[in-house]
Amino acid sequence: KMAEKQEELSNTQNGEPDNAEEGEEKKKKLKREDLPPFEIVTGERLPAMFFKFQFRNVEYSSGRNKTFLCYVLETQGKESATSRGYLEDEHAAAHAEMAFFNTILPKCDSSLRYNITWYVSSSPCVTCADRITETLKKNKNLRLTIMVGRLFMWEEAEMQAALKKMKSAGCKLRIMKPQDFEYVWQNFVEQEEGEEAKAFVPWEDIQENFQYYEEKLAEIL
C-alpha cells in the first residue's frame, strides 16, 4: 500500500497521469537510458519563479543550493556570432559551471576568439573556481566575465584564494547590479505568452545587497 502511495505521489508530482503501469514503464525507461549528470537547458528560458528565488541577492541564501548559469557566447572573427542559453545543476553530480565546460566549450573552435559572459546566481565553489582558472590558462582564446548575484562562502580562506587565482588567470568577476538582473529578466526568463513582457520589478534591498557584496569582493580581490 505504502509503495503504491509513493508511486501515486511521484506520478502526480511529475505531472504524470495517476497510472501505476505507466509509472513502471517510465521507471524501466529511465533505467535503460542512464540519467544525465545534469540537465542542459539551452534555447529555452528559465521560469520566472526560479529567477525570483535563485537570483535574489540576499545575504543568507538558505535553500538556494542550485546554480543557474545564463551565458552569452560571442564569437569573434570573420563570422561573428552570438549564442545564448542557460544551464542548471541537476542530480547534484555536476555544477552548472562544469556543465558549461563539458558541453558548450568543446563546440568552440580553438582558432577563434570568444567573449563569454556568465550571469550566475552565486559565485563558483572552490572546485569550479579552480576549473575556471585552469580552463582560462589553457585556452588563451577565451575571455570570461562572470556576473554573480551573491558571493558563495566568501569568508572561507580557501574560497578567497580560489577567487584570486581566477582573477590572475584573467577572469573578470563582477557583482550583478540591478540593471544586470533586469538584463537577465528580459533575455533569459520566460514571459507569459500573449502578455506584454512584464517589467522587471526590483526587490526591496537589491541595491544595498549589491553594494554589500561589491565591497566584500573588492576586499577579497
N, C-alpha and C positions, 0 to 999 in steps of 0.2 A: 504494500500500500504506500509506504513511505517513498519507495523508489518511483512509483507511478506519479506520486505527488511532485517529486523533484522533476520528473520528466515533463509533467504539465507545466511546471513553473518555468523550466528552462525554455520550453517552447513558446510560452506566451511572452517571456522576456525578449526572445529574439523576434517577436512579431510573427511567429510561425503559427499555422493553424494548430489547434489543440488536437493532435492526432498522433498517438504513440507510434504507429507503424512508420509514419513519415519521419518521426524523430529517430527511430532506429536506423532507417535508411540513411539519414543525414549523418549519423554518427559513423556508420561504416564508411561513408564517402570521405569524411574528414580523416579517418584513419588512413585511407588509401593515399590521399594527397596530403603529404606532410604539411602541417600548418607552417606558413612562412614565419620567420622570426619576428617580422614586423610588417605592418601594412603600409604600402606605399600608396599614398593617395595623391595623384597628380591631376592637374587639369580641373579637378573639382574644387569647390570652395568649402571651407570648414564651417560647420554650423555656428550660428551667432551665439548660441548658448555656451559652446566650448570657448569661443573667443572671450566672451564677457567674464567667464570664470578663470580660465587658464592664463590669459594675458594680463590680468589685473595686477598692477604693480604694487601689491601690498607688501608690508614688511614681513608678516607671518604667513607663509604660504601653505597652511595646512590643507591636506587633500589635493594640493596641486602637484602631483608627483609624476605627471606625464609631460613630455615636452612636445610642443607643436613648433614645427620649423617651417616658415614660409620662405621661399627663396626666389630670387630674381637672378637669372644667369645671363649675363651679356657676353656675347662672343664678339671679339674684335678681329677685324681682318677684312678681306675683300667682301666676304658675305657677313656683314654684321647682323646679328640676330639676337633676340631676347626671348628667353622662355621663363615661365614661372610655374610654381606649383607649391604643394605643401606636403610635408611628411609628418608622421606622428609615431611615437613609440608604440609598439604592440607586443603583447605576450612577454614583456619585460626582458626579452633576450637581447635587444639592441636598442640603443638610443637613436633618436632621430638624426643626430649629427653623424653617427656611424652609418646610418641608412643612406644618408646623402653621399658619403664617400664610397659606399659599396654599390650604389645603384645609379646615381646620376653622374658621378665623376668619371667612371670608366668610359662613358659615351663621349667624353670630351677629348678633342684631338690635341695631342701634346704640342703640335706645331702652331697652334693658335693661342691667342691670349684671352683670358677670361676674367671678367669682373664679376664677382659673386657677392651678393648681399643676402644675408640671412636676417629674418625677423623672428626671434625666438622668445618663447615665453619666459625662460630663465637662462642664465649663463651656464656653460657646459660644466659637467662634473670633471674631476681630475683626469680620469681615463680619456674622456672625449677631448679635453683640452690638450692632452699630450698627443693625441692622434692628429688634431688640427695642426699643432706645431710641426710634427713630422711631415705631414702632407704638404704644408707650405714650403718646408725646406727642400723637399724632393721635387716639387712641381713649381719651378720658378715662373711659370706662365700663368699662375693663379694669383689673383688679388682677392682677399676675403675681408669683407666688413661684416661684423656681427652686431646687430642691434638687439639688445636684450631688454625685456620688461623688468626683470628682477635679477639680483645677484644671488647665486646659489652658494650657500655655505661660505660666504666671503670672509668670515672670521678665522677660518682654518688656515694655518701657515702653509700647508701643502697646496691648498687651493690658490692662495695668493701667489705662490711660486709658479704654479702652472699657468696662471693668467699672465704673469710677467714674461714667461717663456713664449707664450702665444704672441705677445706684443713684439718681442725681439725677433720673432720669425716673420714679422710683417703684418700680422693680423690686426685690423683696426677693431677695437671693441668699444661700443657706444651704448649708452643707456637710451631707451626709447623715450622721446619727448611726446607730449600729447599729439603733435602733428604726425608722428610716426605711427601711433596707434590708429589715427584716423586713416592713414595710408593703407594700413593692413585691413582695416574695416572695409574700405572701398574696393580694394583689389583682391582680397583673399577670403572674404566672409560671404556666405550665402545671403542673398537678399530675397525677401519673399517674392514669389512670382506675381506678376501683374500689379505689383505696388510700385509706387515711386521709390527709388532707392532711399532707404531710411538714413537720415543724417546720423553721424556718429555722435553719441551722447557721452561726453567725458564723465567719469565718476568723480565723486566729490574731492578726493585727495590726490588726484592724478598728478598735478603739478608739484605738490610738496614731496610726493613719493619719488618722482623723477629727480628732484633736487637732492633728496636724501641719498639715493643710490649713486647719483653722479659724484657727489662729494666722496663717498666711500671708494668708488672706483678710482678717482683721482689720487686718493691716499695710497691705494694699493699699487697703482702703476707709477 
